[in-house]
């Protein structure tokens, strides 16, 4: 019996850590951009912007830990679990549930497990529903549009709004540039959004520069600008982060990022430019 169990565990490990060569794609497959669950690319920059039909993916900012400092932010606070779950209806349409932390410490998203004294206004805060549709497949230019509903906070006051955006990826060789602009238009809880002096309509303009270091490893630099429509010039934020993703196989990735939430934007006393910082650990599993 023990021998059978050991054999089964060994087989599971071998399957999980299967040779990357088994999942390698040729140039023709990459150019067409049409993959199923079995042929899903190891290389992050060659993956379609939407999931393959029938594929379920758990991803997102799996674990976020505040590593800030200063009068407002304490090291180790907050601690947030914020997974996203997406399903590929077909090769072009993907739908899912998200826990976006785009608003930073003003509205921690997902499961905040460090308690009220640890920077959590509520144990579970923020959720969204989103649909993504790919307008292009394959080639060096990818384009997808998305939209949905988002509640960026449950506490201290409930808020709900519409989201709309697009993902644009331009790649050449081992480098890809990804633009991911989006809008949040508040419908409920518009006034006095935490961290702003006006209605809760926001614009997010992130940009990533990705480099496929090898078949399994991608490193990236992320930045951009975000802020409220009303008084944008006095409240915009410029985050900067650096991180990487490692594909264990074409069914699982691990990754991490160090992010400074507002390195170059406007600050409010007593918040300094380096005060709000996060370590983000990510795990993606595809079924």
C-alpha positions, 0 to 999 in steps of 0.5 A: 500500500505504501509503495502504491502511495509513493508511486502515486505521489511521484507520478503527481510530482513528475506531472506537475514539474513536467519538462517545459519542452513538452509545452513549447510552441512553434512560431506558427502556433504563436502567430495564430494565437489560438490555443487550448488548455493542453497547448497553453503557452509557457511564455507569458508574453505569447499567451492570448489576452483571454482564456481558452474555451473551457479553461478556469483560472484562479489568479490575481494578487494572491497575497499582498502584505504592506511593507510601508513606513511613516506616520500612516502606514505600518510595516506588515499591514494590511495583509490581504488575500485577493484572488480572481477567478476567470472562465474562458467561455470560448477563445475570445470571451472570458468572464470572472469575479475579481478582487481589484486593489487598484485603490490601494490602502484607501480601500483594501480589496478581498479578504483582509486578514490582519484585523482592524488594528492591522489596516483592515476596515472590514474583513472582506472588502471589494468585489467585481464582476468582469467580462473580457472580449478579445478583438484580435488573436495572434500576431504582435498586436493584441487588443481586448476590451472589458467591462463590468460592475465593481464594488471598490469598498463595503466599508466604511460606506458601500460603493458600486460602479461601472467599469470599462477598459481595454488591454493593448499589447504590442510585442516584438521578440522577447519584449512586450509593452502592455497598456491596460487603461480603464475607468471606474464610474461611481453609481452608489457612494459617489461622494467622499470616497476615501482619499479624494475630495470629490465624486468617485469617478476614476481613471487608471492608466497602467503600463507594463514593460515585460521581458521574457527572460527564458521559456519559463521566466518573465520579468517586468516593470510596471508604472502608469498614472491613476486618479479621480476625474475631479481634481486629478491634477491635485490627487493623481498617483504614479505607482512603480513596481518590479516583479517576475513570473515563473511558469512551473508548467502551462497549468501553474505560475508563481510570481512576486512584485515589490510595488510603491503605490505612489512614487511620483504622484501628488502626496498628502501630508503626512504621507511621503512618496515611499511610505505606501509599499507592498509585497505581492505574491501571486499564484495562478492555477489553470484547470 
